[in-house]
Amino acid sequence: MALFLLTYGYNETDLRAQRRDDHVAYLNELHADGALVAAGPYEDGSGGAILLNAEDVAAAEKLVADDPYTRLDVTRNRYLRPWKVVVGGI
């Protein structure tokens, strides 16, 4: 398994508030399955970050693609990249 960091911004859409519960439920499922390490919005509300645990980049991309916010185009400027822990533990 490898870690992947997803960062993103938000599009201006009412769907963000309307589908937030679906997005959070999906993230909770990923966490329960061990595929999500941590997730949350930036303090200023401009976007957020999600730390995923996946076999490879294709698996991480599928996790992102299945998120309701991705499917509904709520997020923009999504950037997914491998992330390596050098200090500390997860």
N, CA, C and O atoms as a CHARMM CRD file, in Angstrom:
* protein
*
  360
    1    1 MET  N      0.84200  -1.18200   0.00000 PROA 1      0.00000
    2    1 MET  CA     0.00000   0.00000   0.00000 PROA 1      0.00000
    3    1 MET  C      0.88600   1.24400   0.00000 PROA 1      0.00000
    4    1 MET  O      2.00100   1.24300   0.52300 PROA 1      0.00000
    5    2 ALA  N      0.36400   2.27700  -0.59000 PROA 2      0.00000
    6    2 ALA  CA     1.07500   3.54700  -0.69300 PROA 2      0.00000
    7    2 ALA  C      0.13100   4.67700  -0.31400 PROA 2      0.00000
    8    2 ALA  O     -1.08900   4.53200  -0.38300 PROA 2      0.00000
    9    3 LEU  N      0.70400   5.79700   0.08400 PROA 3      0.00000
   10    3 LEU  CA    -0.08400   6.97600   0.42000 PROA 3      0.00000
   11    3 LEU  C     -0.16200   7.91700  -0.77300 PROA 3      0.00000
   12    3 LEU  O      0.79800   8.07600  -1.52700 PROA 3      0.00000
   13    4 PHE  N     -1.33500   8.54000  -0.92600 PROA 4      0.00000
   14    4 PHE  CA    -1.57000   9.50300  -1.99100 PROA 4      0.00000
   15    4 PHE  C     -2.28100  10.70200  -1.38700 PROA 4      0.00000
   16    4 PHE  O     -3.23700  10.55300  -0.62600 PROA 4      0.00000
   17    5 LEU  N     -1.80900  11.88300  -1.73000 PROA 5      0.00000
   18    5 LEU  CA    -2.40700  13.11500  -1.24000 PROA 5      0.00000
   19    5 LEU  C     -3.20100  13.76700  -2.35900 PROA 5      0.00000
   20    5 LEU  O     -2.67100  14.03600  -3.43700 PROA 5      0.00000
   21    6 LEU  N     -4.46900  14.01600  -2.09400 PROA 6      0.00000
   22    6 LEU  CA    -5.34500  14.73200  -3.02600 PROA 6      0.00000
   23    6 LEU  C     -5.58900  16.11900  -2.45800 PROA 6      0.00000
   24    6 LEU  O     -6.01900  16.26000  -1.31400 PROA 6      0.00000
   25    7 THR  N     -5.31400  17.14500  -3.26100 PROA 7      0.00000
   26    7 THR  CA    -5.66500  18.51100  -2.89500 PROA 7      0.00000
   27    7 THR  C     -6.63400  19.03500  -3.95000 PROA 7      0.00000
   28    7 THR  O     -6.58200  18.62000  -5.10800 PROA 7      0.00000
   29    8 TYR  N     -7.50400  19.93500  -3.55300 PROA 8      0.00000
   30    8 TYR  CA    -8.52200  20.42600  -4.48300 PROA 8      0.00000
   31    8 TYR  C     -9.12100  21.74300  -4.00500 PROA 8      0.00000
   32    8 TYR  O     -9.00300  22.11500  -2.83700 PROA 8      0.00000
   33    9 GLY  N     -9.76200  22.43200  -4.93200 PROA 9      0.00000
   34    9 GLY  CA   -10.54200  23.62000  -4.63000 PROA 9      0.00000
   35    9 GLY  C    -12.01000  23.30100  -4.89300 PROA 9      0.00000
   36    9 GLY  O    -12.34700  22.18700  -5.29500 PROA 9      0.00000
   37   10 TYR  N    -12.86100  24.26200  -4.66800 PROA 10     0.00000
   38   10 TYR  CA   -14.30300  24.07300  -4.88300 PROA 10     0.00000
   39   10 TYR  C    -14.79200  24.92300  -6.04800 PROA 10     0.00000
   40   10 TYR  O    -14.35500  26.06000  -6.22700 PROA 10     0.00000
   41   11 ASN  N    -15.69200  24.36500  -6.83000 PROA 11     0.00000
   42   11 ASN  CA   -16.41800  25.12700  -7.82900 PROA 11     0.00000
   43   11 ASN  C    -17.56800  25.84200  -7.14000 PROA 11     0.00000
   44   11 ASN  O    -18.06200  25.38300  -6.11000 PROA 11     0.00000
   45   12 GLU  N    -17.98900  26.94600  -7.69700 PROA 12     0.00000
   46   12 GLU  CA   -19.14400  27.66800  -7.17200 PROA 12     0.00000
   47   12 GLU  C    -20.40400  26.92500  -7.61700 PROA 12     0.00000
   48   12 GLU  O    -20.83800  27.05300  -8.76200 PROA 12     0.00000
   49   13 THR  N    -20.97900  26.15900  -6.71200 PROA 13     0.00000
   50   13 THR  CA   -22.17900  25.39900  -7.02700 PROA 13     0.00000
   51   13 THR  C    -22.95000  25.10300  -5.74600 PROA 13     0.00000
   52   13 THR  O    -22.36300  24.88500  -4.68600 PROA 13     0.00000
   53   14 ASP  N    -24.27200  25.09900  -5.86200 PROA 14     0.00000
   54   14 ASP  CA   -25.11600  24.75300  -4.71700 PROA 14     0.00000
   55   14 ASP  C    -24.98900  23.27200  -4.35800 PROA 14     0.00000
   56   14 ASP  O    -25.37700  22.86100  -3.26500 PROA 14     0.00000
   57   15 LEU  N    -24.44400  22.47100  -5.27900 PROA 15     0.00000
   58   15 LEU  CA   -24.30500  21.04100  -5.03000 PROA 15     0.00000
   59   15 LEU  C    -23.36300  20.74400  -3.87100 PROA 15     0.00000
   60   15 LEU  O    -23.47200  19.69500  -3.23500 PROA 15     0.00000
   61   16 ARG  N    -22.45300  21.64700  -3.59700 PROA 16     0.00000
   62   16 ARG  CA   -21.51800  21.41300  -2.48600 PROA 16     0.00000
   63   16 ARG  C    -22.28900  21.23300  -1.18200 PROA 16     0.00000
   64   16 ARG  O    -22.05500  20.26400  -0.45900 PROA 16     0.00000
   65   17 ALA  N    -23.18300  22.12800  -0.87700 PROA 17     0.00000
   66   17 ALA  CA   -23.98100  22.01600   0.34700 PROA 17     0.00000
   67   17 ALA  C    -25.01500  20.90500   0.23700 PROA 17     0.00000
   68   17 ALA  O    -25.24300  20.16600   1.19400 PROA 17     0.00000
   69   18 GLN  N    -25.63600  20.78800  -0.92000 PROA 18     0.00000
   70   18 GLN  CA   -26.69800  19.79100  -1.10300 PROA 18     0.00000
   71   18 GLN  C    -26.19600  18.36400  -0.98400 PROA 18     0.00000
   72   18 GLN  O    -26.92100  17.49700  -0.49600 PROA 18     0.00000
   73   19 ARG  N    -24.97200  18.10200  -1.41800 PROA 19     0.00000
   74   19 ARG  CA   -24.45800  16.72600  -1.44200 PROA 19     0.00000
   75   19 ARG  C    -23.33800  16.47700  -0.43700 PROA 19     0.00000
   76   19 ARG  O    -22.65100  15.45800  -0.51100 PROA 19     0.00000
   77   20 ARG  N    -23.15600  17.39800   0.49400 PROA 20     0.00000
   78   20 ARG  CA   -22.09700  17.25100   1.49400 PROA 20     0.00000
   79   20 ARG  C    -22.25800  15.96800   2.28900 PROA 20     0.00000
   80   20 ARG  O    -21.27100  15.27400   2.53700 PROA 20     0.00000
   81   21 ASP  N    -23.47600  15.63400   2.69500 PROA 21     0.00000
   82   21 ASP  CA   -23.69000  14.41500   3.47400 PROA 21     0.00000
   83   21 ASP  C    -23.25800  13.17300   2.69400 PROA 21     0.00000
   84   21 ASP  O    -22.68600  12.24900   3.27300 PROA 21     0.00000
   85   22 ASP  N    -23.52400  13.14300   1.38900 PROA 22     0.00000
   86   22 ASP  CA   -23.09900  12.01000   0.55000 PROA 22     0.00000
   87   22 ASP  C    -21.57500  11.93300   0.49300 PROA 22     0.00000
   88   22 ASP  O    -20.99900  10.85000   0.59000 PROA 22     0.00000
   89   23 HSD  N    -20.93100  13.08000   0.33500 PROA 23     0.00000
   90   23 HSD  CA   -19.47200  13.14600   0.27900 PROA 23     0.00000
   91   23 HSD  C    -18.86200  12.63800   1.58900 PROA 23     0.00000
   92   23 HSD  O    -17.94800  11.81300   1.57400 PROA 23     0.00000
   93   24 VAL  N    -19.36800  13.13000   2.71100 PROA 24     0.00000
   94   24 VAL  CA   -18.84300  12.72900   4.01500 PROA 24     0.00000
   95   24 VAL  C    -19.12200  11.24400   4.27900 PROA 24     0.00000
   96   24 VAL  O    -18.27300  10.55200   4.84100 PROA 24     0.00000
   97   25 ALA  N    -20.27800  10.75500   3.88800 PROA 25     0.00000
   98   25 ALA  CA   -20.58800   9.32800   4.05400 PROA 25     0.00000
   99   25 ALA  C    -19.61100   8.47200   3.25200 PROA 25     0.00000
  100   25 ALA  O    -19.15100   7.43500   3.73100 PROA 25     0.00000
  101   26 TYR  N    -19.29600   8.90200   2.04000 PROA 26     0.00000
  102   26 TYR  CA   -18.33100   8.17900   1.21000 PROA 26     0.00000
  103   26 TYR  C    -16.96000   8.16500   1.89100 PROA 26     0.00000
  104   26 TYR  O    -16.30900   7.12300   1.95100 PROA 26     0.00000
  105   27 LEU  N    -16.52500   9.30700   2.39600 PROA 27     0.00000
  106   27 LEU  CA   -15.23200   9.37700   3.07400 PROA 27     0.00000
  107   27 LEU  C    -15.22000   8.48700   4.31700 PROA 27     0.00000
  108   27 LEU  O    -14.21100   7.84200   4.60200 PROA 27     0.00000
  109   28 ASN  N    -16.31800   8.44400   5.05400 PROA 28     0.00000
  110   28 ASN  CA   -16.40500   7.57000   6.22600 PROA 28     0.00000
  111   28 ASN  C    -16.30500   6.09700   5.83100 PROA 28     0.00000
  112   28 ASN  O    -15.69200   5.30800   6.54900 PROA 28     0.00000
  113   29 GLU  N    -16.89900   5.71900   4.69800 PROA 29     0.00000
  114   29 GLU  CA   -16.77800   4.34400   4.19500 PROA 29     0.00000
  115   29 GLU  C    -15.31900   4.02800   3.87600 PROA 29     0.00000
  116   29 GLU  O    -14.81400   2.96500   4.23800 PROA 29     0.00000
  117   30 LEU  N    -14.64400   4.96000   3.19300 PROA 30     0.00000
  118   30 LEU  CA   -13.23600   4.75200   2.87100 PROA 30     0.00000
  119   30 LEU  C    -12.40200   4.59900   4.13700 PROA 30     0.00000
  120   30 LEU  O    -11.50700   3.75600   4.19900 PROA 30     0.00000
  121   31 HSD  N    -12.69500   5.41100   5.14000 PROA 31     0.00000
  122   31 HSD  CA   -11.95300   5.34300   6.39700 PROA 31     0.00000
  123   31 HSD  C    -12.17800   3.98500   7.07100 PROA 31     0.00000
  124   31 HSD  O    -11.23000   3.36300   7.55200 PROA 31     0.00000
  125   32 ALA  N    -13.40800   3.53700   7.10400 PROA 32     0.00000
  126   32 ALA  CA   -13.72500   2.24100   7.71100 PROA 32     0.00000
  127   32 ALA  C    -13.01900   1.09600   6.98500 PROA 32     0.00000
  128   32 ALA  O    -12.64600   0.09900   7.60300 PROA 32     0.00000
  129   33 ASP  N    -12.83900   1.24300   5.67900 PROA 33     0.00000
  130   33 ASP  CA   -12.16900   0.22000   4.87500 PROA 33     0.00000
  131   33 ASP  C    -10.64500   0.33200   4.91500 PROA 33     0.00000
  132   33 ASP  O     -9.95100  -0.53300   4.38200 PROA 33     0.00000
  133   34 GLY  N    -10.12200   1.38200   5.53500 PROA 34     0.00000
  134   34 GLY  CA    -8.68100   1.58500   5.61100 PROA 34     0.00000
  135   34 GLY  C     -8.08700   2.31400   4.42300 PROA 34     0.00000
  136   34 GLY  O     -6.86700   2.44400   4.32200 PROA 34     0.00000
  137   35 ALA  N     -8.93300   2.79000   3.52100 PROA 35     0.00000
  138   35 ALA  CA    -8.44200   3.48200   2.32100 PROA 35     0.00000
  139   35 ALA  C     -8.25400   4.98500   2.54300 PROA 35     0.00000
  140   35 ALA  O     -7.60200   5.65000   1.73800 PROA 35     0.00000
  141   36 LEU  N     -8.81300   5.51800   3.61600 PROA 36     0.00000
  142   36 LEU  CA    -8.68200   6.94100   3.90500 PROA 36     0.00000
  143   36 LEU  C     -7.96800   7.10700   5.24200 PROA 36     0.00000
  144   36 LEU  O     -8.37300   6.52900   6.25100 PROA 36     0.00000
  145   37 VAL  N     -6.91500   7.89400   5.23700 PROA 37     0.00000
  146   37 VAL  CA    -6.15700   8.17300   6.45100 PROA 37     0.00000
  147   37 VAL  C     -6.73000   9.40100   7.14900 PROA 37     0.00000
  148   37 VAL  O     -6.97400   9.37600   8.35600 PROA 37     0.00000
  149   38 ALA  N     -6.94400  10.46800   6.39700 PROA 38     0.00000
  150   38 ALA  CA    -7.46500  11.71800   6.94500 PROA 38     0.00000
  151   38 ALA  C     -8.03600  12.55600   5.81100 PROA 38     0.00000
  152   38 ALA  O     -7.62800  12.42400   4.65700 PROA 38     0.00000
  153   39 ALA  N     -8.98500  13.42000   6.15500 PROA 39     0.00000
  154   39 ALA  CA    -9.59200  14.30300   5.15300 PROA 39     0.00000
  155   39 ALA  C    -10.18800  15.51100   5.85000 PROA 39     0.00000
  156   39 ALA  O    -10.61300  15.44100   7.00400 PROA 39     0.00000
  157   40 GLY  N    -10.21000  16.62000   5.12700 PROA 40     0.00000
  158   40 GLY  CA   -10.85600  17.80200   5.67600 PROA 40     0.00000
  159   40 GLY  C    -10.62700  19.02700   4.81800 PROA 40     0.00000
  160   40 GLY  O     -9.73500  19.05800   3.97100 PROA 40     0.00000
  161   41 PRO  N    -11.45300  20.04200   5.05500 PROA 41     0.00000
  162   41 PRO  CA   -11.32800  21.28900   4.29600 PROA 41     0.00000
  163   41 PRO  C    -10.25300  22.18700   4.89300 PROA 41     0.00000
  164   41 PRO  O     -9.87000  22.03800   6.05400 PROA 41     0.00000
  165   42 TYR  N     -9.77800  23.11700   4.08200 PROA 42     0.00000
  166   42 TYR  CA    -8.87500  24.15100   4.58200 PROA 42     0.00000
  167   42 TYR  C     -9.67900  25.08500   5.48500 PROA 42     0.00000
  168   42 TYR  O    -10.88400  25.25400   5.29700 PROA 42     0.00000
  169   43 GLU  N     -9.01900  25.67700   6.44600 PROA 43     0.00000
  170   43 GLU  CA    -9.68800  26.58700   7.38400 PROA 43     0.00000
  171   43 GLU  C    -10.43600  27.71100   6.67400 PROA 43     0.00000
  172   43 GLU  O    -11.49300  28.14000   7.13600 PROA 43     0.00000
  173   44 ASP  N     -9.89600  28.18800   5.55900 PROA 44     0.00000
  174   44 ASP  CA   -10.52600  29.31200   4.86600 PROA 44     0.00000
  175   44 ASP  C    -11.65800  28.88000   3.93600 PROA 44     0.00000
  176   44 ASP  O    -12.28300  29.72700   3.29800 PROA 44     0.00000
  177   45 GLY  N    -11.93500  27.57100   3.84800 PROA 45     0.00000
  178   45 GLY  CA   -13.03700  27.08300   3.03600 PROA 45     0.00000
  179   45 GLY  C    -12.79100  27.07700   1.54200 PROA 45     0.00000
  180   45 GLY  O    -13.72100  26.85100   0.76700 PROA 45     0.00000
  181   46 SER  N    -11.56400  27.31800   1.12000 PROA 46     0.00000
  182   46 SER  CA   -11.27200  27.40100  -0.31500 PROA 46     0.00000
  183   46 SER  C    -11.07300  26.04800  -0.98200 PROA 46     0.00000
  184   46 SER  O    -11.04500  25.96300  -2.21000 PROA 46     0.00000
  185   47 GLY  N    -10.93700  25.00700  -0.20400 PROA 47     0.00000
  186   47 GLY  CA   -10.70200  23.67400  -0.75300 PROA 47     0.00000
  187   47 GLY  C    -10.41500  22.71500   0.37000 PROA 47     0.00000
  188   47 GLY  O    -10.79600  22.95200   1.51600 PROA 47     0.00000
  189   48 GLY  N     -9.73600  21.61900   0.04200 PROA 48     0.00000
  190   48 GLY  CA    -9.43700  20.63800   1.06500 PROA 48     0.00000
  191   48 GLY  C     -8.36400  19.67500   0.62400 PROA 48     0.00000
  192   48 GLY  O     -7.78200  19.80300  -0.45300 PROA 48     0.00000
  193   49 ALA  N     -8.11500  18.69800   1.49300 PROA 49     0.00000
  194   49 ALA  CA    -7.11400  17.68000   1.21300 PROA 49     0.00000
  195   49 ALA  C     -7.60500  16.34100   1.75000 PROA 49     0.00000
  196   49 ALA  O     -8.30500  16.27600   2.76100 PROA 49     0.00000
  197   50 ILE  N     -7.22400  15.28500   1.05600 PROA 50     0.00000
  198   50 ILE  CA    -7.57700  13.92400   1.45200 PROA 50     0.00000
  199   50 ILE  C     -6.31400  13.08000   1.32900 PROA 50     0.00000
  200   50 ILE  O     -5.64100  13.10500   0.29800 PROA 50     0.00000
  201   51 LEU  N     -5.99800  12.33600   2.37900 PROA 51     0.00000
  202   51 LEU  CA    -4.85800  11.43000   2.36500 PROA 51     0.00000
  203   51 LEU  C     -5.39500  10.00900   2.23300 PROA 51     0.00000
  204   51 LEU  O     -6.10000   9.50900   3.11000 PROA 51     0.00000
  205   52 LEU  N     -5.04600   9.37000   1.11600 PROA 52     0.00000
  206   52 LEU  CA    -5.55200   8.04300   0.78500 PROA 52     0.00000
  207   52 LEU  C     -4.46800   6.98500   0.92900 PROA 52     0.00000
  208   52 LEU  O     -3.27800   7.27400   0.80100 PROA 52     0.00000
  209   53 ASN  N     -4.89200   5.76900   1.19400 PROA 53     0.00000
  210   53 ASN  CA    -4.03300   4.60600   1.26400 PROA 53     0.00000
  211   53 ASN  C     -4.52700   3.64800   0.18200 PROA 53     0.00000
  212   53 ASN  O     -5.63200   3.11500   0.28100 PROA 53     0.00000
  213   54 ALA  N     -3.71100   3.42900  -0.85200 PROA 54     0.00000
  214   54 ALA  CA    -4.15200   2.61000  -1.99000 PROA 54     0.00000
  215   54 ALA  C     -2.99400   1.77700  -2.52900 PROA 54     0.00000
  216   54 ALA  O     -1.82900   2.07200  -2.26200 PROA 54     0.00000
  217   55 GLU  N     -3.32200   0.74600  -3.28200 PROA 55     0.00000
  218   55 GLU  CA    -2.31300  -0.14000  -3.87300 PROA 55     0.00000
  219   55 GLU  C     -1.39300   0.58600  -4.84800 PROA 55     0.00000
  220   55 GLU  O     -0.18100   0.37300  -4.85400 PROA 55     0.00000
  221   56 ASP  N     -1.98500   1.44500  -5.67100 PROA 56     0.00000
  222   56 ASP  CA    -1.21400   2.15200  -6.69500 PROA 56     0.00000
  223   56 ASP  C     -2.00000   3.37600  -7.13000 PROA 56     0.00000
  224   56 ASP  O     -3.10300   3.62200  -6.64100 PROA 56     0.00000
  225   57 VAL  N     -1.43100   4.13800  -8.04500 PROA 57     0.00000
  226   57 VAL  CA    -2.07400   5.38000  -8.47000 PROA 57     0.00000
  227   57 VAL  C     -3.42300   5.11400  -9.13000 PROA 57     0.00000
  228   57 VAL  O     -4.34800   5.90700  -8.95800 PROA 57     0.00000
  229   58 ALA  N     -3.56000   4.02800  -9.87600 PROA 58     0.00000
  230   58 ALA  CA    -4.85200   3.71700 -10.51400 PROA 58     0.00000
  231   58 ALA  C     -5.93600   3.47700  -9.46600 PROA 58     0.00000
  232   58 ALA  O     -7.07100   3.92600  -9.63100 PROA 58     0.00000
  233   59 ALA  N     -5.59400   2.77900  -8.40000 PROA 59     0.00000
  234   59 ALA  CA    -6.56300   2.53300  -7.33100 PROA 59     0.00000
  235   59 ALA  C     -6.92700   3.83900  -6.62200 PROA 59     0.00000
  236   59 ALA  O     -8.09000   4.05900  -6.28600 PROA 59     0.00000
  237   60 ALA  N     -5.94300   4.69900  -6.39500 PROA 60     0.00000
  238   60 ALA  CA    -6.20700   5.99700  -5.76400 PROA 60     0.00000
  239   60 ALA  C     -7.09200   6.85600  -6.66800 PROA 60     0.00000
  240   60 ALA  O     -8.01600   7.51400  -6.19000 PROA 60     0.00000
  241   61 GLU  N     -6.81300   6.85000  -7.96400 PROA 61     0.00000
  242   61 GLU  CA    -7.63600   7.61200  -8.91100 PROA 61     0.00000
  243   61 GLU  C     -9.08000   7.12400  -8.90100 PROA 61     0.00000
  244   61 GLU  O    -10.00200   7.93100  -9.01800 PROA 61     0.00000
  245   62 LYS  N     -9.29000   5.82200  -8.76200 PROA 62     0.00000
  246   62 LYS  CA   -10.65700   5.28000  -8.71200 PROA 62     0.00000
  247   62 LYS  C    -11.37000   5.75200  -7.44900 PROA 62     0.00000
  248   62 LYS  O    -12.55100   6.09800  -7.49600 PROA 62     0.00000
  249   63 LEU  N    -10.66300   5.77000  -6.32000 PROA 63     0.00000
  250   63 LEU  CA   -11.26300   6.26800  -5.08400 PROA 63     0.00000
  251   63 LEU  C    -11.71700   7.71100  -5.25600 PROA 63     0.00000
  252   63 LEU  O    -12.80600   8.07900  -4.81400 PROA 63     0.00000
  253   64 VAL  N    -10.89200   8.52100  -5.89000 PROA 64     0.00000
  254   64 VAL  CA   -11.23700   9.92500  -6.12500 PROA 64     0.00000
  255   64 VAL  C    -12.42300  10.02100  -7.09300 PROA 64     0.00000
  256   64 VAL  O    -13.35100  10.79600  -6.86200 PROA 64     0.00000
  257   65 ALA  N    -12.39000   9.24900  -8.15500 PROA 65     0.00000
  258   65 ALA  CA   -13.45000   9.29400  -9.17300 PROA 65     0.00000
  259   65 ALA  C    -14.80500   8.88800  -8.60900 PROA 65     0.00000
  260   65 ALA  O    -15.83600   9.37400  -9.07400 PROA 65     0.00000
  261   66 ASP  N    -14.82000   8.00800  -7.61600 PROA 66     0.00000
  262   66 ASP  CA   -16.08000   7.53000  -7.03900 PROA 66     0.00000
  263   66 ASP  C    -16.66000   8.46900  -5.98600 PROA 66     0.00000
  264   66 ASP  O    -17.79000   8.26300  -5.54200 PROA 66     0.00000
  265   67 ASP  N    -15.92300   9.48300  -5.58200 PROA 67     0.00000
  266   67 ASP  CA   -16.41000  10.44800  -4.60000 PROA 67     0.00000
  267   67 ASP  C    -17.55900  11.24700  -5.22400 PROA 67     0.00000
  268   67 ASP  O    -17.42200  11.73900  -6.34400 PROA 67     0.00000
  269   68 PRO  N    -18.68700  11.38400  -4.51900 PROA 68     0.00000
  270   68 PRO  CA   -19.79800  12.17600  -5.06300 PROA 68     0.00000
  271   68 PRO  C    -19.39500  13.59300  -5.46600 PROA 68     0.00000
  272   68 PRO  O    -19.91700  14.11600  -6.45100 PROA 68     0.00000
  273   69 TYR  N    -18.48100  14.22600  -4.72900 PROA 69     0.00000
  274   69 TYR  CA   -18.05100  15.56600  -5.10000 PROA 69     0.00000
  275   69 TYR  C    -17.31200  15.56700  -6.43600 PROA 69     0.00000
  276   69 TYR  O    -17.43200  16.52400  -7.20200 PROA 69     0.00000
  277   70 THR  N    -16.56100  14.52800  -6.72500 PROA 70     0.00000
  278   70 THR  CA   -15.88500  14.44100  -8.01400 PROA 70     0.00000
  279   70 THR  C    -16.90700  14.19400  -9.11700 PROA 70     0.00000
  280   70 THR  O    -16.88600  14.86300 -10.15000 PROA 70     0.00000
  281   71 ARG  N    -17.79700  13.23800  -8.90000 PROA 71     0.00000
  282   71 ARG  CA   -18.79400  12.88700  -9.92300 PROA 71     0.00000
  283   71 ARG  C    -19.69800  14.06600 -10.26500 PROA 71     0.00000
  284   71 ARG  O    -20.12800  14.20400 -11.41000 PROA 71     0.00000
  285   72 LEU  N    -19.99100  14.91700  -9.28300 PROA 72     0.00000
  286   72 LEU  CA   -20.86900  16.06200  -9.49900 PROA 72     0.00000
  287   72 LEU  C    -20.11100  17.33700  -9.85800 PROA 72     0.00000
  288   72 LEU  O    -20.71400  18.40200  -9.98700 PROA 72     0.00000
  289   73 ASP  N    -18.78900  17.23100 -10.01900 PROA 73     0.00000
  290   73 ASP  CA   -17.93800  18.36000 -10.37900 PROA 73     0.00000
  291   73 ASP  C    -18.00600  19.49100  -9.34500 PROA 73     0.00000
  292   73 ASP  O    -17.96400  20.67000  -9.69600 PROA 73     0.00000
  293   74 VAL  N    -18.11200  19.11300  -8.07300 PROA 74     0.00000
  294   74 VAL  CA   -18.10500  20.09300  -6.99400 PROA 74     0.00000
  295   74 VAL  C    -16.67900  20.61500  -6.77300 PROA 74     0.00000
  296   74 VAL  O    -16.47600  21.78200  -6.43900 PROA 74     0.00000
  297   75 THR  N    -15.69600  19.72200  -6.96900 PROA 75     0.00000
  298   75 THR  CA   -14.30600  20.11900  -6.75900 PROA 75     0.00000
  299   75 THR  C    -13.63300  20.45900  -8.08100 PROA 75     0.00000
  300   75 THR  O    -14.04600  20.00000  -9.14600 PROA 75     0.00000
  301   76 ARG  N    -12.59700  21.26500  -7.98800 PROA 76     0.00000
  302   76 ARG  CA   -11.83100  21.65700  -9.17600 PROA 76     0.00000
  303   76 ARG  C    -10.35000  21.62600  -8.81900 PROA 76     0.00000
  304   76 ARG  O     -9.97500  21.52300  -7.65100 PROA 76     0.00000
  305   77 ASN  N     -9.53800  21.71500  -9.83000 PROA 77     0.00000
  306   77 ASN  CA    -8.08400  21.72600  -9.61900 PROA 77     0.00000
  307   77 ASN  C     -7.63900  20.57300  -8.72200 PROA 77     0.00000
  308   77 ASN  O     -6.80000  20.74000  -7.83700 PROA 77     0.00000
  309   78 ARG  N     -8.22300  19.39800  -8.97300 PROA 78     0.00000
  310   78 ARG  CA    -7.82200  18.22600  -8.20400 PROA 78     0.00000
  311   78 ARG  C     -6.40300  17.82900  -8.60000 PROA 78     0.00000
  312   78 ARG  O     -6.07100  17.73800  -9.78200 PROA 78     0.00000
  313   79 TYR  N     -5.58000  17.59500  -7.58500 PROA 79     0.00000
  314   79 TYR  CA    -4.20400  17.18700  -7.83000 PROA 79     0.00000
  315   79 TYR  C     -3.89800  16.01400  -6.90700 PROA 79     0.00000
  316   79 TYR  O     -3.85100  16.17000  -5.68700 PROA 79     0.00000
  317   80 LEU  N     -3.69200  14.84200  -7.49300 PROA 80     0.00000
  318   80 LEU  CA    -3.41500  13.61900  -6.75500 PROA 80     0.00000
  319   80 LEU  C     -1.96500  13.23500  -6.99700 PROA 80     0.00000
  320   80 LEU  O     -1.51700  13.15600  -8.14100 PROA 80     0.00000
  321   81 ARG  N     -1.23600  12.99700  -5.91300 PROA 81     0.00000
  322   81 ARG  CA     0.16700  12.61600  -6.07900 PROA 81     0.00000
  323   81 ARG  C      0.57900  11.67500  -4.95300 PROA 81     0.00000
  324   81 ARG  O      0.02000  11.72500  -3.85800 PROA 81     0.00000
  325   82 PRO  N      1.56000  10.81700  -5.22600 PROA 82     0.00000
  326   82 PRO  CA     2.09300   9.95900  -4.17300 PROA 82     0.00000
  327   82 PRO  C      2.71500  10.81600  -3.08000 PROA 82     0.00000
  328   82 PRO  O      3.27200  11.88200  -3.34500 PROA 82     0.00000
  329   83 TRP  N      2.61100  10.33500  -1.85600 PROA 83     0.00000
  330   83 TRP  CA     3.12500  11.08200  -0.71600 PROA 83     0.00000
  331   83 TRP  C      3.90500  10.13600   0.17300 PROA 83     0.00000
  332   83 TRP  O      3.42100   9.05300   0.50200 PROA 83     0.00000
  333   84 LYS  N      5.09300  10.52500   0.56200 PROA 84     0.00000
  334   84 LYS  CA     5.96600   9.68500   1.36800 PROA 84     0.00000
  335   84 LYS  C      6.18400  10.31200   2.72600 PROA 84     0.00000
  336   84 LYS  O      6.57600  11.47400   2.82900 PROA 84     0.00000
  337   85 VAL  N      5.92900   9.53300   3.77600 PROA 85     0.00000
  338   85 VAL  CA     6.17500   9.98600   5.13400 PROA 85     0.00000
  339   85 VAL  C      7.66100   9.80400   5.44000 PROA 85     0.00000
  340   85 VAL  O      8.20000   8.70800   5.28600 PROA 85     0.00000
  341   86 VAL  N      8.32000  10.87800   5.87300 PROA 86     0.00000
  342   86 VAL  CA     9.73800  10.82200   6.22800 PROA 86     0.00000
  343   86 VAL  C      9.89100  10.88400   7.75400 PROA 86     0.00000
  344   86 VAL  O     10.73200  10.19200   8.32800 PROA 86     0.00000
  345   87 VAL  N      9.08000  11.71000   8.39500 PROA 87     0.00000
  346   87 VAL  CA     9.13700  11.85400   9.84800 PROA 87     0.00000
  347   87 VAL  C      7.73300  11.68200  10.40400 PROA 87     0.00000
  348   87 VAL  O      6.77700  12.22900   9.85300 PROA 87     0.00000
  349   88 GLY  N      7.60100  10.94700  11.46000 PROA 88     0.00000
  350   88 GLY  CA     6.29400  10.70600  12.07200 PROA 88     0.00000
  351   88 GLY  C      5.72100   9.39200  11.58200 PROA 88     0.00000
  352   88 GLY  O      6.36300   8.66700  10.82200 PROA 88     0.00000
  353   89 GLY  N      4.55800   9.10300  12.00100 PROA 89     0.00000
  354   89 GLY  CA     3.92200   7.85800  11.61800 PROA 89     0.00000
  355   89 GLY  C      2.44300   8.04900  11.36900 PROA 89     0.00000
  356   89 GLY  O      1.81500   8.99600  11.84300 PROA 89     0.00000
  357   90 ILE  N      1.92200   7.12600  10.61900 PROA 90     0.00000
  358   90 ILE  CA     0.49500   7.18800  10.28500 PROA 90     0.00000
  359   90 ILE  C     -0.15500   5.93100  10.78700 PROA 90     0.00000
  360   90 ILE  O     -1.36200   5.75100  10.62200 PROA 90     0.00000
